Amino acid sequence: MAEWTGLVTSSTGAYSGLNTQQIINTIIQADSQPLVDLQSKVAADQAEISSYGGLINSLSSLNTLAQNMALPTIYGMAATSSNTSVLTATAGPNASAATYSMTVSQIAQAQSIYSANFSSETASPVANSGDVGFEIQVGSGTPVAITYDSTNNVFDVGSQTFSNSLDGVRDAINAAGAGVTASVINNGSGYQLVITSNNTGASNRLKVLVDTGSGYGDATGTAGINQLAFDPAYNTDGTVASYGTYTNLQQSMAGLDANLTLNGLAVTRSSNTITDLITGVTVNLLQTGSSTLSVANDNAGFTSQINSFISTYNTVMGAINGALGTQSIPGPLYGDSLTKGLRQTLYDMTTNSYNGTSLAALGITHDDNGNLTLNSTAWNAALAANPSQVLGAVNQMASSLQSTMNSYMNTIIPGAEQGLNGEISLYKQQEDQWSTKLAVIQQMLTQEFSAMEQTLSTLSSESTSMTNMLGSSTSSSSSTSSTSTSGGTTA
């Protein structure tokens, strides 16, 4: 408690010799014990509120897990490839358990075409006079036109313009949104325009048709805008059978479909990511080769979720035990019935029976400290024996637990915090009253000691005057006596 200050400025009374300031402070300290008690109560309530906040945070983490565990999808299906360099796969909840033999003979590939050499990136691919242009078509999609404005010597794409240069053509193509990506490379002897389809498969092969004056078509020469023409005939393996009369853009990579067999059945797809081959399973092809694909209950994923739940549950119990403390080392919520009730509720909810079984029967038990542990042998045996019962038990427990935690987080604990805040407000008012009372007592004591010093000062002054008067009278009497004696002798 801060020391009170008053009207007495000297620690020792000038006339009494008393340390009046120390006496006043001692009296005030004795009288201020109720204020100290109030301050201790405020600190204790604030510590409880803080601990309650920590419990809510812990419960929130557990509640998030419980929300997921209450869903049937927590125990899903898993797809496993025996050769992950050939293919990988993922399974959704509607997948069925099965095993498949798969052989990939061809990976889907995106077509890529390239131009002849240009002297520089700024070389002009269009030397034609008049307004010309070209259009790009991917598979059977709608062609996208890029026009050339001879007046301004630029390519137009919507409201954007691009220079009549190799770089300008690249940028115009990329701005057109035609389903391709263009780039310019330096091959060491010149600069080439490269155009690649954004999607794999034979159905996404490219056409680049130039303005022939009477519409868009194949090249009619090898100069100017004709250098960008590409409309060949293909062999069955995707290689170019014929470029036509003129050789302009050429193919560097063929647009190919993925070819594979599933249990001996031939399958063709335009993409290496296949979602419509096996119900509920997505297959990702990586390279040619063979692999066995197994679809089964995701025991590993389910077990991982259970272990996460157990870890978080134990963290919550640790927070509760820490807040309660022990008799020898009490915590901020020591003896708090709400917190003890929460601990007992969590314990009970993980020992109750759900879906005709119990968590203990599934290998989930409590140790001496109330923490959960998982017996892997019992857990795996339960999954093997009756996976639907295990899932139902976990779902029901999590749903019940979630409801209870929501009640504590949203109603019970906030209600307790509100009550504590009300107490703190009342204690603060009483603190102010006591502080005012102590200030009055201090002022009164200071004035009384000041008055005492004043009285002593007056008495000291009077004493000095009387002493001086007595001294003066004695001196006068002595003088008179001396004179009388002297006169008699003379006579």
Secondary structure, DSSP 8 states (H G I E B T S, - for coil): ------S---SS-TTT---HHHHHHHHHHHHTHHHHHHHHHHHHHHHHHHHHHHHHHHHHHHHHHHHHHTSGGGS-EEEEES-TTTEEEEE-TT---EEEEEEEEE--B--EEE---BSSTT--S---SSS-EEEEEETTS--EEEEEETTTTEEEETTEEEESSHHHHHHHHHHHT-SEEEEEEE-SSSEEEEEEESS-SGGG-EEEEEE-SSSEES-SSSSGGGGG-B--EE-TTS-EEE--SS--SEEEE--B-EEEEETTEEEEESSSEEEEEETTEEEEE-SSEEEEEEEEE-HHHHHHHHHHHHHHHHHHHHHHHHHHB-SSSB-TTTT-HHHHHHHHHHHHHTTSEETTEETTTTTEEE-TTS-EEE-HHHHHHHHHH-HHHHHHHHHHHHHHHHHHHHHIIIIIHHHHHHHHHHHHHHHHHHHHHHHHHHHHHHHHHHHHHHHHHHHHHHHHHHHHHHHHHHHHHHHHHHHHHHHHHHHHHH-
